[in-house]
Amino acid sequence: MTRHLALVGAHRVIVKGLALRFFLRDGDAWEPTTDVDFQHAYELSLFDPDALGKDVLCPNARRVEYTTDEAWFWSDGASAAGMCTFDDREPTECAAMALLAGGPS
């Protein structure tokens, strides 16, 4: 049983034999990122991006998350989005996520 996970600063991480890959949305494309940068962007998405621009912390009511057998997707409801793919997939290999995550790129 895994009690805690440590971030390792890698794009591809193996957890219990499962290859996880991390991506952040950059314009119209998914860009590989590290688990550390992915976690930081995810934590920022928890807060309203407009309010953060004014140095105010408040929950982000526009934030969404979806999980399928292929990946986990989150968005701040504005310009930031991330995807953690399972089984060593590229975002374009996640057919069930394509519409949720802004279409294929």
GIFEN-V9907 format. One record per pair of residues at least 12 apart in sequence whose ideal C-beta (glycine too) atoms are under 7 Angstrom apart, sorted by the first residue. I is the first residue (numbers start at 1). J is the second residue. D is the distance in Angstrom with one decimal. If there is no record, write none. Layout:
# GIFEN-V9907
I|J|D  I|J|D
This chain:
# GIFEN-V9907
2|16|6.6  7|35|5.0  7|36|4.8  7|39|6.0  8|35|6.2  9|34|5.1  9|35|6.9  9|36|5.1  10|34|5.9  10|35|6.2  11|32|4.7  11|33|6.6  11|34|5.8  13|35|5.5  18|86|6.2  18|87|6.7  19|87|6.3  19|88|3.8  20|84|5.6  20|86|6.5  21|85|4.7  21|88|6.4  21|89|6.8  22|34|6.6  22|35|5.4  22|38|4.0  22|84|5.5  23|82|6.7  23|83|4.8  23|91|5.5  24|37|7.0  24|38|6.6  24|41|5.7  24|82|5.2  25|81|4.0  25|102|6.5  28|105|5.7  29|105|4.7  30|83|6.4  30|91|4.1  30|105|5.7  38|82|5.5  38|84|6.8  41|80|5.9  41|82|5.6  42|74|6.0  42|82|5.9  44|80|7.0  45|60|6.4  45|63|5.6  45|74|5.9  45|76|3.9  45|80|5.7  46|60|6.0  46|63|6.7  47|59|6.9  47|60|5.5  48|60|4.6  49|76|5.3  49|78|4.7  60|76|5.9  60|77|6.6  62|76|6.8  62|77|2.6  62|78|6.7  63|75|6.9  63|76|5.6  63|77|5.5  64|77|6.4  66|100|5.1  68|96|4.1  68|97|6.0  70|85|6.6  70|86|6.1  70|89|6.1  70|94|4.0  70|96|5.5  70|97|6.1  71|83|5.3  71|84|6.3  71|85|4.5  71|86|6.1  71|89|6.8  71|94|4.6  71|97|5.1  72|84|4.7  73|97|5.5  73|100|5.6  73|101|5.1  81|101|6.5  81|102|6.9  83|97|6.7  83|101|5.9  91|105|6.9  92|104|5.4  92|105|6.6
